Amino acid sequence: MIIRKLIVFSVVLLIAIACSKESITTYTCTNITPTYTSSIKAIIDGSCAYSGCHNASSKADGIDLSTYASVKSASNSNSFLGSIQHKSGYESMPKGTAQLADSTIQKISCWVQSGAPN
């Protein structure tokens, strides 16, 4: 009986660990004031919103990142930064390519942290 309880506890613990998501990194954004138009749009267009991925016609996983409104809406979800920051528990993006440069991730994160200004 004790062994059975131990096995059940171990399985529950493993499931909890596997389903947990790593916390999103919050950056210090002093002197970093990106806007969608000045900085973020080019990054998203070049890394996310292209044919076969998150553009208006492809909408991979139902996500369209082809407009400011859609990117701002997506940025409200932890999945947006969790994926870009390659945190465990999130699907790493951009898919099938290397992680974005740290400075680019910081710029996107600071944009989100500042309310995703246009």
C-alpha positions as CSV (number, residue, x, y, z in Angstrom):
1,M,0.0,0.0,0.0
2,I,2.8,2.4,0.8
3,I,4.6,1.6,-2.4
4,R,1.4,2.3,-4.4
5,K,1.0,5.7,-2.7
6,L,4.6,6.5,-3.4
7,I,4.2,5.6,-7.0
8,V,1.0,7.7,-7.3
9,F,2.7,10.7,-5.6
10,S,5.8,10.4,-7.9
11,V,3.6,10.3,-11.0
12,V,1.6,13.4,-9.8
13,L,4.8,15.2,-9.0
14,L,6.3,14.4,-12.4
15,I,3.2,15.6,-14.2
16,A,3.2,18.9,-12.2
17,I,6.9,19.5,-13.0
18,A,6.3,18.7,-16.7
19,C,3.4,21.0,-16.9
20,S,5.0,24.0,-15.1
21,K,6.1,27.0,-17.1
22,E,9.3,28.9,-16.4
23,S,8.7,32.5,-15.5
24,I,9.0,35.2,-18.0
25,T,12.1,37.4,-17.8
26,T,11.4,41.0,-16.9
27,Y,14.0,43.4,-18.2
28,T,15.3,46.8,-17.0
29,C,14.3,49.0,-19.8
30,T,16.1,52.2,-18.9
31,N,16.8,54.1,-22.2
32,I,14.9,51.4,-24.2
33,T,11.7,52.8,-25.6
34,P,10.7,50.8,-28.6
35,T,7.5,51.4,-30.5
36,Y,5.8,49.0,-32.8
37,T,6.3,51.3,-35.8
38,S,10.0,52.1,-35.1
39,S,11.3,48.7,-34.0
40,I,8.9,45.9,-33.4
41,K,7.1,45.6,-36.7
42,A,10.4,44.9,-38.6
43,I,11.3,42.2,-36.1
44,I,7.9,40.5,-36.2
45,D,7.7,40.8,-40.0
46,G,11.1,39.2,-40.5
47,S,10.9,36.5,-37.8
48,C,7.2,35.7,-37.3
49,A,4.6,37.1,-39.8
50,Y,5.8,35.6,-43.0
51,S,4.2,33.0,-45.4
52,G,3.7,29.7,-43.6
53,C,3.9,31.1,-40.1
54,H,1.9,33.9,-38.4
55,N,0.8,36.1,-41.3
56,A,-2.8,36.9,-42.3
57,S,-3.2,34.0,-44.6
58,S,-1.3,31.3,-42.7
59,K,-2.2,32.0,-39.1
60,A,-0.1,29.1,-37.7
61,D,-1.8,27.8,-34.5
62,G,-4.5,30.5,-35.2
63,I,-2.1,33.3,-34.5
64,D,-1.9,36.2,-36.9
65,L,0.9,38.7,-36.3
66,S,0.5,40.8,-39.4
67,T,-0.9,43.9,-37.9
68,Y,-0.2,46.1,-34.9
69,A,-3.6,45.3,-33.4
70,S,-3.0,41.5,-33.7
71,V,0.6,41.7,-32.3
72,K,-0.6,43.9,-29.4
73,S,-3.4,41.4,-28.6
74,A,-1.0,38.5,-28.7
75,S,1.5,40.3,-26.5
76,N,-1.1,40.2,-23.7
77,S,-0.5,36.5,-23.3
78,N,2.5,35.1,-21.4
79,S,2.9,32.7,-24.3
80,F,4.1,35.5,-26.5
81,L,7.1,36.4,-24.4
82,G,7.5,32.8,-23.1
83,S,7.9,31.6,-26.6
84,I,10.2,34.3,-27.8
85,Q,12.4,34.0,-24.6
86,H,12.5,30.2,-25.1
87,K,11.2,29.5,-21.6
88,S,10.4,25.9,-20.6
89,G,6.7,25.1,-20.9
90,Y,6.3,27.3,-24.0
91,E,6.8,26.5,-27.6
92,S,10.0,28.1,-28.7
93,M,9.8,30.7,-31.4
94,P,10.7,31.4,-34.1
95,K,10.1,27.8,-34.9
96,G,12.8,25.9,-36.8
97,T,15.4,28.6,-36.4
98,A,17.8,30.0,-33.8
99,Q,16.6,32.0,-30.9
100,L,16.4,35.8,-31.6
101,A,19.4,37.8,-30.4
102,D,19.3,38.8,-26.7
103,S,19.1,42.5,-27.6
104,T,16.1,41.8,-29.8
105,I,14.4,39.8,-27.1
106,Q,15.0,42.6,-24.7
107,K,13.6,45.1,-27.1
108,I,10.4,43.1,-27.6
109,S,10.1,42.5,-23.9
110,C,10.5,46.2,-23.1
111,W,7.9,47.0,-25.7
112,V,5.5,44.6,-24.0
113,Q,6.4,45.9,-20.5
114,S,5.7,49.5,-21.6
115,G,2.2,48.7,-22.8
116,A,3.0,47.9,-26.5
117,P,3.0,51.4,-27.9
118,N,2.3,51.9,-31.5
